[in-house]
Amino acid sequence: MTMKRRTVLTGLAAGAGILAAPGILRAQDSGPVRIGLITTLSGPGQFYGNHIQTGAEIAVERINKAGGVAGRPLELVVRDDKGNPNTAVTVFRELSGSGIRLFAQGTFTALLLATTPLLKEANATMVMVGPQALALTHEAFTPNAFRLGFSSPMAYGAFGALMARRFPDIGRWAIMMSDVAALRDIARYFEVGLKREYAALGRSEPEVMNPVLATFGAADYRNQISTLMGSGAEGLLNVLQGTDSVSYYKQARTFGLDGKFKAVADSGNELSIAKAMGGNTPRSIWGWTGWYQDAAPNPVSREVLDAHIRRTGDGYPNWYVGVAHDSIAVLAAAVAATGSTDSAALIPTIEAGNTMGCTGTIAFRKDDHTFVGDVTFVRFGRETGDPKGWRVFETATLPGDRFVEPATPGKPFG
C-alpha cells in the first residue's frame, strides 16, 4: 500500500464534492446521497444514541457546507432501534429496501450482531459507531462493516498501562462493577495492561481483587462502598456505567471514598460524571474517552467542537459525538473517492483510506476492519475556583497499536 494511495481520502475538503465516477454519481444529479443512521433514541440507551445522532448531524452539516458528495447533498436518514435487536433488523430492512447502501450504527453489540449479517446481501457498507465487543471484528466479522471504536484490549489494556506508569507504587487494586457479563472484558484487560506495565517497569505484580458487584440499575451502593472502604486497596477501577455510575459516586462521597484511594480510574463515563455532579465531583478521576477535543487538537476536531457549542451550548461534548461524526466522514469520503455507493468499490477504498476526523487520522486494519488510533485519557475533578465546580486537569494518550489484539477475522479471540 503506497502513501499516495492512502492519502486519497485525507480531509473532508479533499473528499467532498470533487470526484464522481461517470454514470454512477454525477454532480448534475439532484438527488441526495443518503446514509442510514440506526441508533438507540428511546429507552435506557438513548443517552448514547442522542450523542451519536448529534455527531452524525454535525458531520452532514459540515460536508454539505463544503459542497456535498460529488456535488450532491448528503442526507441522514435516522431510525430508532429502541435498544431492541428485532427493531434494528426491521429498520435496517426498511432503509436498505428504500435503496440506502450506506449505514452508520451504534453502539450496542447485540443490535450490531443482528444487522451486520444482512449487509452483504443488501450490497451495503456500514461503519459501526463506538462498539468495543471483540466478537464484531473476530468471530462475527463481516467485510462490509468497519469498527470505528476501540476494542476492549486496546482501550483498557492501555488504561491499565497508564495507571501503572502514573502509580507504580500501588500494590492493590479494587474493582467496582455491575454484574453484567459484557463489562467483564473491561476489568480483564485493565488487569492485563496493568500487570504487563508493572513488569515492564520492573515492579512487583500488583494484586487485583475480585470485583465488588452490584445489580445493574441498583439505587443503593452502600454495602459495596463499605466493602471497598475496608478492602485495603489503594487504587480503584469503576466499571459502573451511565446513571449507575453517577448514583454510586454521589453515595461514595458521603462515605469519604473520595479521599480513600490514591488513584480512581473510570472505565468510560468520562466527563458526564462531572457534568452531573458539578461541585460535588470527586477531587480526581482518570477517565478513558474515545475523543477529547483538547488531547490532540486538529482543525476537524475544533470545527466539530464549535458546531456542538452552537447547537447545545456545551463545550465538553461526549466522545460519541466525535466518533459518530468521523463515521459519517469516512463513508462520505469513500463515496467521493469512488463515485459509487456499491460495497465492492467502497470496501477496498475504506481499507486503504486515511480520513482526517475528530479522532485524528482514521485508518482501519485491513485484516479485520478494526480502527487503530491513539487511546485518550483525561484527569478531571472538583475545582472550587471554576464556575462549573470542576475542571479537566490533564490529558494523556497512548498508541493503540501497542495494545490492540491480533486479528482473527471469523474466529474468536483468546
Buried (B, 14 or more C-beta within 10 A) or exposed (E): EEEEEBEBBBBBBBBBBBBBBEEBBBBEEEEBBBBBBBBBBEEEBBBBBBBBBBBBBBBBBBBBEBBBBBBBBBBBBBBBBBBBBEBBBBBBEBBBEEEBBBBBBBBBBEBBBBBBBBBBEBBBBBBBBBBBBBBBBBBBBBBBBBBBBBBBBBBBBBBBBBBBBBBBEBBEBBBBBBEBEBBBBBBBBBBBBBBBBBEEEEBEEBEBBEBBBBEBEBEEBEEBBEBBBEBEBBBBBBBBBBBBBBBBBBBBBEBEBBEBBBBBBBBBBBBBBBBBBEEBBBEBBBBBBBBBBEBBEBEBBEBBBEBBEEBEEBEBBBBBBBBBBBBBBBBBBBBBBBBBBBBEBBBBBBBBBBBBBBBBEBBBBBEBBBBBBBBBBBBBBBBEEEEEBBBBEEBBBBEBEEBBBEBBBEEEBE
